[in-house]
Amino acid sequence: MDDELLRLFGVPRSVLPAVGSSSEVYGETTLFAGGRPVPIAGIAGDQQAALFGRACTQPGMVKNTTAPVGFMLMKHGHKTDCLQEQSPDDSGVAHREPDRVRAEGSIFIAGAVVQWLRDGLGIITSSSEVEALASQVDDTGGVYLVPAFAGLGAPHWDPYARGLLVGITRGTTAAHIARAALEGIAFQVADVLRAMEADAKIRLKELRVDGGASANNLLMQFQSHLLGVPVVRPKVTETTALGAAYLAGWPSATGRTKNRSRRSGRSTVVSRTR
């Protein structure tokens, strides 16, 4: 906490709580387990817990969540300024390692573009239909869709940007637009990843994914081709809950159990590059 702000608001530093890690025993509760004391031992935000749930524990490991909004987190392994492209830097899951940080970038419209195809254009009746529709064509036919419906997030940070659909010809079909929408998600992910790689000076070896859109095989395969690395999809899709559970159990876990949790992200289905 900045001393100037403390003076401005008249808050004594002594009344502030101590900053703890994301995984340590803070206390106990007897509200569960029949009154038996249960330790309260983990605390993390949604995406930070998912990063740990995907077992991204080494520098350069990255997980990308593609839900209506997209979030990418990279384990940096060292202190850094904010990304050169002005993407935010995030402290991630704290383990009392002050020199270890995580970078985070957000994509304002990711899977939500599929909802727009359904609700706005009406070319699908449910989001699950988009893969079958997009698979009817081999490529976009020169159509590109930039889903900047609410501006552009990382690494551009342009709140005034708006969506763009270009390359339409007389031969353009709903399938071309659906495929362009999926590819537009992948291109945004690539933008964020390249910014993180440049800032961290780390080259990605694989991209670990989660979120509803990670079930889309066509999108994941295109993402893998675009990035030139395998895309690794978890068998346990509730990665936030899994990460929160790992963090809660970490203080009392044995070395063997910790090693198993670090390997858990590898129990996956993989899309590989051509």
Salt bridges, closest charged atoms under 4 A:
ASP3 OD1 - ARG13 NH2 2.48
GLU24 OE2 - ARG96 NH2 2.78
GLU97 OE2 - ARG100 NE 3.10
ASP119 OD1 - ARG118 NE 2.62
GLU183 OE2 - ARG179 NE 3.58
ASP191 OD2 - HIS156 NE2 3.15
GLU197 OE1 - ARG194 NH1 2.85
GLU197 OE1 - ARG203 NH1 3.12
ASP199 OD2 - HIS76 NE2 3.77
GLU206 OE2 - ARG208 NE 2.79
